[in-house]
Amino acid sequence: MMIDLNLLIFLGVILLLGLAFVVFITFRGRSKGLNRAHYQAEWEKVMRLSEGDDVSRQMAIITADKLLDKAMKESGLAGETMGERLKSAQGRLSDNNQVWQAHKLRNRLVHESDAKISAVFAKQNLSGFKKALKDLGAI
């Protein structure tokens, strides 16, 4: 029984297309690397804000949350919202609970006009954002 040369070529092309598809799916969500200098400069701005008054500390938390969200997007983490991206990042973050706590604080600050935070509490939550940024390779 002789196998037709056209059939072998067809099967080879199908095999190569399948392999290319697997490679594409594997690597499409991976980042090309985050711009560490940019993130470090932005983090330094967050730290300067955190040294100010209550309003400045609130802005530091909000800005840190935005910075982490940007890093997660650029890292290719799945999700339409920050919360969804945090769920996707669970295996990549060393202290997922601390990051969630910091993100919930950000939400409280944005949605409650009378929310206040102490300098110590702000530093604790900023520490969670910083760890997550380090885990992602942003800083």
C-alpha positions as CSV (number, residue, x, y, z in Angstrom):
1,M,0.0,0.0,0.0
2,M,1.6,3.2,-1.1
3,I,0.8,6.5,0.6
4,D,0.1,9.4,-1.7
5,L,2.7,12.2,-1.5
6,N,0.0,14.8,-1.5
7,L,-1.6,13.2,1.5
8,L,1.8,13.3,3.4
9,I,2.3,17.0,2.5
10,F,-1.2,17.8,3.6
11,L,-0.7,16.0,7.0
12,G,2.6,17.7,7.5
13,V,1.0,21.1,6.9
14,I,-1.8,20.3,9.3
15,L,0.8,19.2,12.0
16,L,2.8,22.4,11.5
17,L,-0.3,24.6,11.8
18,G,-1.3,22.8,14.9
19,L,2.1,23.3,16.5
20,A,2.1,27.0,15.5
21,F,-1.3,27.4,17.2
22,V,-0.1,25.7,20.4
23,V,2.9,28.1,20.5
24,F,0.7,31.1,19.8
25,I,-1.7,30.2,22.6
26,T,1.2,29.5,25.0
27,F,3.0,32.8,24.5
28,R,0.2,35.3,23.6
29,G,-0.5,36.5,27.2
30,R,3.1,36.9,28.2
31,S,4.6,40.3,28.6
32,K,7.7,41.5,26.9
33,G,8.9,42.8,30.2
34,L,7.9,45.8,32.2
35,N,9.7,49.1,32.1
36,R,11.3,49.0,35.6
37,A,12.6,52.5,35.4
38,H,9.1,53.9,34.7
39,Y,7.6,51.9,37.5
40,Q,10.4,52.8,40.0
41,A,9.9,56.5,39.2
42,E,6.1,56.2,39.6
43,W,6.6,54.3,42.9
44,E,8.9,57.1,44.2
45,K,6.0,59.6,43.5
46,V,3.7,57.3,45.5
47,M,6.1,57.3,48.4
48,R,6.4,61.1,48.4
49,L,2.6,61.4,48.5
50,S,2.5,58.9,51.4
51,E,4.6,61.3,53.5
52,G,2.0,64.1,53.3
53,D,-1.3,64.8,55.0
54,D,-4.4,62.5,55.1
55,V,-5.5,63.6,51.6
56,S,-2.0,62.9,50.2
57,R,-1.9,59.5,51.8
58,Q,-5.3,58.7,50.3
59,M,-3.9,59.7,46.9
60,A,-0.9,57.5,47.4
61,I,-3.1,54.5,48.0
62,I,-5.2,55.3,44.9
63,T,-2.1,55.9,42.8
64,A,-0.4,52.7,43.9
65,D,-3.6,50.7,43.1
66,K,-3.6,52.3,39.6
67,L,0.1,51.5,39.1
68,L,-0.4,47.9,40.1
69,D,-3.4,47.6,37.8
70,K,-1.3,48.9,34.9
71,A,1.5,46.4,35.7
72,M,-1.0,43.6,35.8
73,K,-2.4,44.6,32.4
74,E,1.0,44.9,30.9
75,S,2.0,41.5,32.3
76,G,-0.9,40.0,30.4
77,L,-3.0,39.0,33.4
78,A,-6.6,38.1,32.4
79,G,-9.6,40.1,33.5
80,E,-11.7,43.1,32.7
81,T,-11.4,44.6,36.2
82,M,-8.7,45.0,38.8
83,G,-10.5,42.4,40.9
84,E,-10.5,39.9,38.1
85,R,-6.9,40.5,37.4
86,L,-6.1,40.0,41.1
87,K,-7.8,36.6,40.9
88,S,-5.8,35.8,37.8
89,A,-2.6,36.8,39.6
90,Q,-3.1,34.6,42.7
91,G,-0.2,32.2,41.8
92,R,2.2,35.1,41.0
93,L,1.7,37.2,44.1
94,S,3.6,36.3,47.3
95,D,0.8,37.8,49.6
96,N,-2.4,37.9,47.7
97,N,-4.4,38.7,50.9
98,Q,-2.4,41.8,51.6
99,V,-2.9,43.1,48.0
100,W,-6.7,42.4,48.3
101,Q,-6.8,44.4,51.6
102,A,-5.0,47.3,50.0
103,H,-7.3,47.2,46.9
104,K,-10.4,47.2,49.2
105,L,-8.9,50.2,51.1
106,R,-8.6,52.0,47.8
107,N,-12.2,51.2,47.0
108,R,-13.3,52.5,50.4
109,L,-11.3,55.7,49.9
110,V,-12.9,56.3,46.5
111,H,-16.4,55.6,47.5
112,E,-16.6,57.0,51.0
113,S,-16.2,60.7,51.3
114,D,-15.4,60.7,55.0
115,A,-12.8,57.9,54.9
116,K,-9.6,58.6,56.8
117,I,-6.4,56.6,57.2
118,S,-3.5,56.9,59.5
119,A,0.1,57.1,58.3
120,V,0.8,53.6,59.8
121,F,-2.2,52.0,58.0
122,A,-1.3,53.7,54.7
123,K,2.3,52.3,55.0
124,Q,1.0,48.8,55.7
125,N,-1.2,48.9,52.6
126,L,1.4,50.5,50.4
127,S,3.7,47.6,51.4
128,G,1.2,45.2,49.9
129,F,1.2,47.1,46.6
130,K,5.0,47.3,46.6
131,K,5.3,43.5,47.1
132,A,2.9,42.8,44.3
133,L,4.8,45.2,42.0
134,K,8.1,43.4,42.9
135,D,6.4,40.0,42.3
136,L,5.5,41.1,38.8
137,G,9.0,42.4,38.1
138,A,7.8,46.1,37.8
139,I,10.2,47.4,40.6
